[in-house]
Amino acid sequence: MSTDAIVLLREDHKEVRKLFRDFEKAGAGAHKVKGQLVDKIIELLTVHTYIENECMYPEVRALVPELEKDILESFEEHHVADVLIAELAAMKPDDERFTAKTTVLIESVDHHIDEEENEWFPKVREHLGRKQLQEIGARMLELKEKAPTSPAQPSALKKAVDAVTA
């Protein structure tokens, strides 16, 4: 398994996008299935945003200061996802707005993933060497082991944003 940070993040993106497609394919009355899929989406996104906020973004910001604007935008996109995730976690799958809220989350995260993969990752790879990306990836894998898996657990987003804006 590669420890390249970008490869690891792309693998997460692929996994969460599969869950998004499964959710979209589920029928209108498939409340139980949709609920299970959203539980998995919440867990994956909570872990993923944690390792990006705690490791990838601060490391890249320190090493490639010219990407600060992209990083700040990513923090904000994570914040939007965090709000939607917290609201979804408090809902039942048969709630009237559950599917609509999940659809908004999917659209928002899809946009974020597209920007990262098509714009941000190439810039990062251009500035950082293979060894640096492997070192960042190794730290991300360590963080993944202790990352929160639900919005009920403490979020590192505020701490990470405070560190960036300080």
Backbone as CSV, one residue per row, in Angstrom:
resi,resn,N_x,N_y,N_z,CA_x,CA_y,CA_z,C_x,C_y,C_z
1,MET,0.840,-1.190,0.000,0.000,0.000,0.000,0.876,1.240,0.000
2,SER,0.510,2.180,-0.839,1.245,3.436,-0.943,0.971,4.306,0.272
3,THR,1.983,5.057,0.666,1.759,6.046,1.726,1.743,7.455,1.149
4,ASP,1.777,7.583,-0.180,1.692,8.894,-0.811,0.380,9.551,-0.372
5,ALA,0.468,10.745,0.199,-0.706,11.431,0.747,-1.802,11.611,-0.295
6,ILE,-1.428,11.979,-1.492,-2.428,12.204,-2.540,-3.088,10.894,-2.940
7,VAL,-2.324,9.832,-3.033,-2.895,8.514,-3.363,-3.895,8.100,-2.280
8,LEU,-3.534,8.295,-1.026,-4.425,7.936,0.083,-5.726,8.737,0.029
9,LEU,-5.628,10.022,-0.232,-6.826,10.857,-0.291,-7.704,10.473,-1.483
10,ARG,-7.085,10.157,-2.608,-7.848,9.707,-3.785,-8.586,8.393,-3.488
11,GLU,-7.952,7.508,-2.733,-8.615,6.250,-2.365,-9.850,6.528,-1.508
12,ASP,-9.723,7.450,-0.565,-10.878,7.854,0.249,-11.977,8.431,-0.643
13,HIS,-11.585,9.295,-1.582,-12.560,9.906,-2.485,-13.318,8.832,-3.271
14,LYS,-12.591,7.863,-3.756,-13.211,6.787,-4.541,-14.225,6.011,-3.693
15,GLU,-13.843,5.725,-2.460,-14.718,4.973,-1.554,-15.990,5.755,-1.217
16,VAL,-15.844,7.040,-0.921,-17.020,7.835,-0.553,-17.910,8.065,-1.772
17,ARG,-17.314,8.243,-2.935,-18.126,8.426,-4.144,-18.925,7.173,-4.485
18,LYS,-18.380,6.008,-4.194,-19.140,4.769,-4.402,-20.379,4.762,-3.503
19,LEU,-20.202,5.166,-2.255,-21.351,5.255,-1.344,-22.370,6.287,-1.833
20,PHE,-21.884,7.406,-2.368,-22.787,8.415,-2.929,-23.644,7.801,-4.037
21,ARG,-23.002,7.068,-4.959,-23.738,6.455,-6.076,-24.737,5.413,-5.565
22,ASP,-24.317,4.646,-4.565,-25.234,3.650,-3.987,-26.455,4.338,-3.383
23,PHE,-26.226,5.464,-2.713,-27.339,6.219,-2.125,-28.285,6.703,-3.227
24,GLU,-27.707,7.251,-4.289,-28.519,7.785,-5.379,-29.317,6.690,-6.091
25,LYS,-28.791,5.468,-6.109,-29.482,4.345,-6.761,-30.590,3.758,-5.885
26,ALA,-30.501,3.980,-4.585,-31.508,3.416,-3.668,-32.869,4.032,-3.983
27,GLY,-33.879,3.240,-3.897,-35.226,3.709,-4.224,-35.776,4.693,-3.204
28,ALA,-36.840,5.354,-3.596,-37.466,6.374,-2.754,-37.905,5.826,-1.400
29,GLY,-38.340,4.588,-1.363,-38.816,4.012,-0.108,-37.765,3.218,0.643
30,ALA,-36.529,3.266,0.197,-35.459,2.464,0.804,-34.840,3.194,1.994
31,HIS,-35.674,3.551,2.956,-35.200,4.344,4.099,-34.110,3.639,4.889
32,LYS,-34.277,2.352,5.138,-33.294,1.616,5.940,-31.935,1.578,5.228
33,VAL,-31.958,1.248,3.934,-30.716,1.188,3.154,-30.052,2.564,3.101
34,LYS,-30.851,3.592,2.846,-30.304,4.954,2.787,-29.702,5.350,4.133
35,GLY,-30.357,4.993,5.204,-29.835,5.296,6.530,-28.490,4.627,6.780
36,GLN,-28.376,3.369,6.374,-27.105,2.649,6.544,-26.004,3.268,5.690
37,LEU,-26.356,3.651,4.468,-25.370,4.284,3.594,-24.915,5.630,4.157
38,VAL,-25.853,6.409,4.654,-25.498,7.711,5.223,-24.622,7.529,6.471
39,ASP,-24.887,6.520,7.270,-24.025,6.245,8.431,-22.582,5.997,7.978
40,LYS,-22.414,5.240,6.907,-21.064,4.963,6.378,-20.444,6.226,5.785
41,ILE,-21.261,7.005,5.075,-20.769,8.260,4.497,-20.286,9.191,5.608
42,ILE,-21.082,9.308,6.659,-20.715,10.169,7.788,-19.385,9.726,8.393
43,GLU,-19.232,8.431,8.607,-17.978,7.932,9.188,-16.790,8.219,8.276
44,LEU,-16.912,7.893,7.005,-15.796,8.116,6.076,-15.441,9.596,5.953
45,LEU,-16.448,10.441,5.809,-16.163,11.871,5.659,-15.603,12.487,6.933
46,THR,-16.066,12.026,8.081,-15.553,12.551,9.348,-14.070,12.219,9.497
47,VAL,-13.700,10.991,9.201,-12.290,10.583,9.275,-11.467,11.328,8.226
48,HIS,-11.991,11.382,7.013,-11.265,12.004,5.900,-10.991,13.488,6.169
49,THR,-12.018,14.216,6.569,-11.800,15.644,6.811,-10.862,15.865,8.000
50,TYR,-10.925,14.969,8.966,-10.029,15.078,10.119,-8.556,14.983,9.685
51,ILE,-8.234,13.976,8.869,-6.818,13.816,8.489,-6.357,14.934,7.550
52,GLU,-7.275,15.445,6.745,-6.895,16.587,5.907,-6.690,17.835,6.764
53,ASN,-7.622,18.095,7.675,-7.545,19.298,8.511,-6.367,19.265,9.478
54,GLU,-6.073,18.102,9.999,-5.021,17.975,11.012,-3.625,17.795,10.423
55,CYS,-3.553,17.239,9.219,-2.237,16.908,8.678,-1.992,17.517,7.298
56,MET,-2.765,17.097,6.320,-2.483,17.487,4.937,-2.476,18.996,4.745
57,TYR,-3.538,19.654,5.151,-3.621,21.101,4.917,-2.542,21.881,5.667
58,PRO,-2.342,21.636,6.965,-1.285,22.388,7.657,0.117,22.110,7.092
59,GLU,0.381,20.853,6.733,1.699,20.513,6.177,1.925,21.224,4.847
60,VAL,0.926,21.156,3.966,1.072,21.793,2.656,1.158,23.303,2.826
61,ARG,0.393,23.849,3.717,0.432,25.302,3.948,1.821,25.749,4.385
62,ALA,2.448,24.966,5.248,3.795,25.305,5.721,4.838,25.152,4.609
63,LEU,4.669,24.136,3.775,5.660,23.844,2.736,5.426,24.629,1.441
64,VAL,4.165,24.959,1.164,3.816,25.646,-0.088,2.868,26.814,0.234
65,PRO,3.383,27.891,0.792,2.532,29.002,1.226,1.654,29.597,0.123
66,GLU,2.064,29.478,-1.122,1.255,30.048,-2.201,-0.070,29.319,-2.409
67,LEU,-0.262,28.193,-1.737,-1.530,27.456,-1.830,-2.476,27.783,-0.674
68,GLU,-2.156,28.806,0.097,-2.963,29.156,1.270,-4.425,29.435,0.909
69,LYS,-4.676,30.152,-0.180,-6.048,30.464,-0.591,-6.843,29.181,-0.818
70,ASP,-6.232,28.220,-1.491,-6.888,26.929,-1.734,-7.183,26.210,-0.422
71,ILE,-6.248,26.264,0.497,-6.405,25.583,1.779,-7.535,26.221,2.586
72,LEU,-7.580,27.544,2.621,-8.647,28.224,3.356,-10.015,27.891,2.757
73,GLU,-10.100,27.830,1.444,-11.358,27.452,0.793,-11.735,26.018,1.161
74,SER,-10.758,25.140,1.213,-11.028,23.748,1.580,-11.533,23.637,3.011
75,PHE,-10.954,24.415,3.929,-11.456,24.423,5.304,-12.930,24.820,5.334
76,GLU,-13.286,25.818,4.538,-14.680,26.272,4.507,-15.592,25.220,3.904
77,GLU,-15.133,24.540,2.864,-15.932,23.465,2.271,-16.107,22.323,3.273
78,HIS,-15.084,22.042,4.043,-15.209,21.032,5.102,-16.211,21.478,6.155
79,HIS,-16.194,22.763,6.484,-17.137,23.272,7.478,-18.583,23.050,7.015
80,VAL,-18.855,23.345,5.763,-20.204,23.129,5.217,-20.569,21.652,5.321
81,ALA,-19.647,20.780,4.948,-19.902,19.334,5.046,-20.128,18.927,6.503
82,ASP,-19.345,19.487,7.421,-19.504,19.161,8.847,-20.891,19.535,9.359
83,VAL,-21.391,20.682,8.934,-22.722,21.125,9.362,-23.781,20.154,8.839
84,LEU,-23.698,19.823,7.569,-24.670,18.893,6.981,-24.580,17.518,7.630
85,ILE,-23.369,17.061,7.900,-23.176,15.758,8.537,-23.793,15.747,9.931
86,ALA,-23.561,16.795,10.692,-24.136,16.865,12.044,-25.659,16.848,11.984
87,GLU,-26.214,17.566,11.032,-27.672,17.577,10.897,-28.197,16.205,10.466
88,LEU,-27.510,15.564,9.519,-27.932,14.229,9.075,-27.825,13.209,10.196
89,ALA,-26.781,13.317,11.004,-26.593,12.372,12.106,-27.735,12.453,13.115
90,ALA,-28.381,13.605,13.197,-29.483,13.791,14.137,-30.847,13.444,13.532
91,MET,-30.853,13.103,12.256,-32.115,12.810,11.561,-32.340,11.304,11.438
92,LYS,-33.583,10.968,11.171,-33.948,9.587,10.854,-34.100,9.492,9.339
93,PRO,-33.778,8.333,8.766,-33.838,8.185,7.304,-35.215,8.452,6.691
94,ASP,-36.274,8.328,7.481,-37.599,8.594,6.924,-38.058,10.040,7.154
95,ASP,-37.177,10.884,7.729,-37.503,12.307,7.859,-37.684,12.919,6.472
96,GLU,-38.580,13.852,6.397,-38.953,14.465,5.119,-37.748,15.026,4.345
97,ARG,-36.796,15.639,5.034,-35.668,16.299,4.358,-34.382,15.476,4.342
98,PHE,-34.420,14.239,4.801,-33.221,13.400,4.874,-32.574,13.218,3.500
99,THR,-33.348,12.805,2.522,-32.793,12.568,1.186,-32.318,13.873,0.561
100,ALA,-33.087,14.945,0.717,-32.687,16.239,0.163,-31.384,16.729,0.790
101,LYS,-31.269,16.598,2.093,-30.051,17.051,2.785,-28.846,16.205,2.366
102,THR,-29.068,14.902,2.216,-27.979,14.025,1.765,-27.564,14.404,0.345
103,THR,-28.516,14.719,-0.495,-28.215,15.124,-1.872,-27.372,16.398,-1.894
104,VAL,-27.689,17.350,-1.034,-26.896,18.587,-0.947,-25.477,18.263,-0.466
105,LEU,-25.354,17.377,0.509,-24.031,16.947,0.978,-23.240,16.320,-0.168
106,ILE,-23.881,15.425,-0.898,-23.213,14.746,-2.016,-22.737,15.769,-3.049
107,GLU,-23.591,16.709,-3.417,-23.217,17.726,-4.406,-22.052,18.577,-3.914
108,SER,-22.090,18.969,-2.657,-21.038,19.798,-2.084,-19.707,19.042,-2.035
109,VAL,-19.751,17.811,-1.568,-18.521,17.015,-1.455,-17.994,16.645,-2.842
110,ASP,-18.873,16.323,-3.780,-18.426,16.037,-5.153,-17.666,17.235,-5.723
111,HIS,-18.195,18.434,-5.515,-17.525,19.653,-5.981,-16.139,19.787,-5.332
112,HIS,-16.087,19.566,-4.041,-14.819,19.654,-3.301,-13.807,18.630,-3.828
113,ILE,-14.254,17.408,-4.027,-13.366,16.358,-4.537,-12.849,16.733,-5.932
114,ASP,-13.739,17.205,-6.793,-13.314,17.607,-8.138,-12.240,18.683,-8.080
115,GLU,-12.438,19.689,-7.237,-11.437,20.757,-7.104,-10.109,20.209,-6.590
116,GLU,-10.183,19.363,-5.568,-8.938,18.803,-5.031,-8.204,17.991,-6.085
117,GLU,-8.911,17.074,-6.715,-8.244,16.155,-7.637,-7.781,16.825,-8.925
118,ASN,-8.544,17.781,-9.427,-8.219,18.374,-10.722,-7.383,19.645,-10.633
119,GLU,-7.443,20.331,-9.492,-6.720,21.594,-9.373,-5.652,21.564,-8.275
120,TRP,-6.068,21.166,-7.071,-5.173,21.283,-5.920,-4.093,20.197,-5.899
121,PHE,-4.473,18.939,-6.080,-3.484,17.861,-6.034,-2.357,18.066,-7.050
122,PRO,-2.649,18.441,-8.295,-1.536,18.673,-9.229,-0.588,19.772,-8.765
123,LYS,-1.136,20.834,-8.163,-0.282,21.905,-7.643,0.597,21.389,-6.503
124,VAL,0.008,20.596,-5.617,0.764,20.051,-4.487,1.875,19.131,-5.000
125,ARG,1.526,18.251,-5.930,2.512,17.311,-6.465,3.639,18.050,-7.183
126,GLU,3.323,19.161,-7.820,4.321,19.961,-8.521,5.352,20.546,-7.545
127,HIS,4.899,20.897,-6.335,5.777,21.556,-5.360,6.453,20.605,-4.379
128,LEU,5.838,19.464,-4.120,6.389,18.544,-3.115,6.933,17.292,-3.784
129,GLY,8.010,16.812,-3.253,8.605,15.593,-3.780,7.903,14.347,-3.269
130,ARG,8.242,13.246,-3.890,7.647,11.960,-3.531,7.878,11.629,-2.063
131,LYS,9.097,11.872,-1.590,9.431,11.567,-0.194,8.578,12.400,0.772
132,GLN,8.389,13.677,0.472,7.575,14.532,1.339,6.126,14.044,1.374
133,LEU,5.592,13.676,0.212,4.207,13.201,0.162,4.056,11.861,0.884
134,GLN,5.076,11.024,0.845,5.031,9.753,1.576,5.099,9.994,3.085
135,GLU,5.907,10.946,3.504,5.988,11.274,4.930,4.659,11.839,5.440
136,ILE,4.045,12.722,4.663,2.736,13.271,5.041,1.711,12.140,5.088
137,GLY,1.735,11.272,4.090,0.809,10.143,4.047,0.971,9.213,5.236
138,ALA,2.201,8.974,5.651,2.444,8.111,6.821,1.833,8.740,8.076
139,ARG,1.970,10.060,8.219,1.363,10.748,9.369,-0.162,10.699,9.280
140,MET,-0.686,10.810,8.075,-2.141,10.729,7.905,-2.658,9.348,8.305
141,LEU,-1.937,8.308,7.942,-2.355,6.951,8.321,-2.354,6.781,9.837
142,GLU,-1.372,7.363,10.515,-1.342,7.314,11.979,-2.547,8.048,12.561
143,LEU,-2.846,9.229,12.021,-3.980,10.019,12.507,-5.309,9.313,12.255
144,LYS,-5.381,8.588,11.161,-6.620,7.902,10.794,-7.030,6.910,11.882
145,GLU,-6.045,6.335,12.553,-6.322,5.348,13.602,-7.039,5.969,14.802
146,LYS,-6.799,7.250,15.059,-7.415,7.884,16.227,-8.416,8.974,15.846
147,ALA,-8.749,9.040,14.572,-9.665,10.066,14.082,-11.081,9.838,14.598
148,PRO,-11.815,10.912,14.835,-13.227,10.756,15.198,-13.980,10.146,14.020
149,THR,-15.027,9.396,14.317,-15.799,8.737,13.270,-17.223,9.254,13.182
150,SER,-17.557,10.211,14.037,-18.896,10.787,13.997,-18.835,12.234,14.466
151,PRO,-19.838,13.026,14.066,-19.834,14.431,14.490,-20.038,14.610,15.984
152,ALA,-20.451,13.558,16.680,-20.629,13.654,18.127,-19.284,13.718,18.846
153,GLN,-18.249,13.232,18.172,-16.911,13.296,18.749,-16.316,14.675,18.462
154,PRO,-15.355,15.115,19.261,-14.783,16.448,19.061,-14.221,16.616,17.650
155,SER,-14.522,17.760,17.055,-14.024,18.065,15.717,-12.755,18.885,15.820
156,ALA,-11.829,18.600,14.934,-10.571,19.358,14.905,-10.666,20.544,13.964
157,LEU,-11.817,20.711,13.292,-11.928,21.777,12.316,-11.683,23.149,12.931
158,LYS,-12.341,23.452,14.050,-12.168,24.776,14.662,-10.703,25.002,15.023
159,LYS,-10.075,24.009,15.605,-8.663,24.124,15.976,-7.808,24.360,14.729
160,ALA,-8.091,23.623,13.678,-7.312,23.757,12.454,-7.523,25.121,11.819
161,VAL,-8.755,25.584,11.764,-9.037,26.913,11.196,-8.396,27.988,12.037
162,ASP,-8.467,27.862,13.365,-7.828,28.832,14.244,-6.332,28.890,14.003
163,ALA,-5.705,27.736,13.778,-4.261,27.693,13.527,-3.911,28.390,12.211
164,VAL,-4.761,28.217,11.214,-4.512,28.825,9.916,-4.701,30.330,9.960
165,THR,-5.701,30.782,10.709,-6.023,32.209,10.716,-5.266,32.986,11.788
166,ALA,-4.526,32.305,12.634,-3.801,32.975,13.726,-2.619,33.767,13.205
